[in-house]
Amino acid sequence: MYWKKKTHEQIKEYIFTALEKNLDYRGDRPILGIPGTYLDTTEFYPDAPFLKDAPYMSAMVRNPNHIGVHTLNEESVLEVFEGTQRIEKELIKLVAEEIFNGDTDQQDGYVATGGTEANIQAMWIYRNYFRKEFGARLGEIGLVYSQDSHYSMPKGANLLNLNNIILEVDPDTREISRESLDTKIKAAQKDGIKYFIVIANLSTTMFGSVDDIDMLGDYFTHLNVNFKIHVDAAYGGFIYPFTNPTSRFTFQNPYMNSITADGHKMLQTPYGTGLFLIRKGYFDFVKTDEAQYIPGKDFTISGSRSGANAISMWMILQVHGSEGWKYKMETLCDKSERICKKLERMGVEYFRNPYLNIIAIKAKYMSKDLAHKYYLVANSYEFEPEWFKIVVMPHVKPGTIDAFLMDLESELRGRK
Ligand SMILES: Cc1ncc(COP(=O)(O)O)c(C=O)c1O
């Protein structure tokens, strides 16, 4: 993994050059047929002086539409927004090849609205793949995921008419139980399920637990059934590959067929930046031929989407470079490690994956008031919480960590 950092000036020039290559609604060309334009000028006036130094804001105001998927072929880059759509194409290449170690030009992708859309996009592709390639009926396709998975899984299963197969996890290690895997899959087979869309979490939302993709892949391979694995790295996608040099979540692992990696979590990009990546050859299963007015056709759930989002992701990755980003993510892990060591000294039970910045603390060790004071998130707001999580994000200051740990310690002492 390596890309060199760029300076603010270089980034600015790059984005403004790209914007120049887009059709400019304010320019001289006779644009009569496009149902899009710049942002309303009463509020977003284009001559605001700061805009000339603000490439992302400038892109927002000029409002390029990135509808469709731009990595498929030359036709899929629209002439009207060619400049910025090429930046999105570069972004997909950078993330797929440098962060997830894909072979050159062997992956497609787009910037979805978020992790939910990217996960459902994967399910949609594989559902149609099983139907088109193997004549699968809806009742024969199962969606397999752990009980700790994000709720976008049942949401997607509901939308796409997939059968939910929910695997249990060990209450302490949060690992998928092999016994549960075997029992649930055998039962599903008895119910007529023949095709499996399998989700591997590159960190669950609540625990930061990471599923064993090889265990899942080996299991379904030995079972001799048709399956595809999608990795939900909505949370971990921009941290784990940087902190774990031996990550198994790369395109060199044949089990990983597609992946969701959200910008708007660890990469600190604006909301609306859920990256979806998949091996080449799969987008065709969700081609909407009826998208007749788009020269490259549409393959996404979202339709129209802002080009500024793709730009924001590209900019942040470029301004840090791979080494800068690695340093930043390692620093978050160091801070998390420090908290864990202190918890151990206090005899407080917690769960943490060593390559991530989520610490789930057993709820019995603190009062709800304390959890509330520090905005810790509970695993359930409907039932009695069993866990409270800390997420060591970039805004978390050492002083806040110390204050929390001191409060926790005095609560525990008070109990004794
Ligand atoms: C593991 C995981 N997957 C998917 C999502 C959904 O992402 P979004 O809210 O961007 O749709 C989240 C959000 O927290 C998540 O943590």
The ligand as an SDF file (V2000), in Angstrom:
LIG
                    3D

 16 16  0  0  0  0  0  0  0  0999 V2000
  -20.9640   -2.0560   10.2110 C   0  0  0  0  0  0  0  0  0  0  0  0
  -21.9080   -1.0640    9.6120 C   0  0  0  0  0  0  0  0  0  0  0  0
  -22.5030   -1.3430    8.4420 N   0  0  0  0  0  0  0  0  0  0  0  0
  -23.3610   -0.4870    7.8480 C   0  0  0  0  0  0  0  0  0  0  0  0
  -23.6520    0.7130    8.4410 C   0  0  0  0  0  0  0  0  0  0  0  0
  -24.6350    1.6280    7.7670 C   0  0  0  0  0  0  0  0  0  0  0  0
  -24.0560    2.7930    7.3370 O   0  0  0  0  0  0  0  0  0  0  0  0
  -24.9000    4.0960    6.9480 P   0  0  0  0  0  0  0  0  0  0  0  0
  -25.4800    4.6290    8.2080 O   0  0  0  0  0  0  0  0  0  0  0  0
  -23.8830    4.9400    6.2950 O   0  0  0  0  0  0  0  0  0  0  0  0
  -25.9630    3.6610    5.9740 O   0  0  0  0  0  0  0  0  0  0  0  0
  -23.0670    1.0540    9.6640 C   0  0  0  0  0  0  0  0  0  0  0  0
  -23.3990    2.3190   10.3330 C   0  0  0  0  0  0  0  0  0  0  0  0
  -23.1440    2.5280   11.4830 O   0  0  0  0  0  0  0  0  0  0  0  0
  -22.1560    0.1490   10.2520 C   0  0  0  0  0  0  0  0  0  0  0  0
  -21.5490    0.4210   11.4330 O   0  0  0  0  0  0  0  0  0  0  0  0
  1  2  1  0
  2  3  1  0
  2 15  2  0
  3  4  2  0
  4  5  1  0
  5  6  1  0
  5 12  2  0
  6  7  1  0
  7  8  1  0
  8  9  2  0
  8 10  1  0
  8 11  1  0
 12 13  1  0
 12 15  1  0
 13 14  2  0
 15 16  1  0
M  END
$$$$
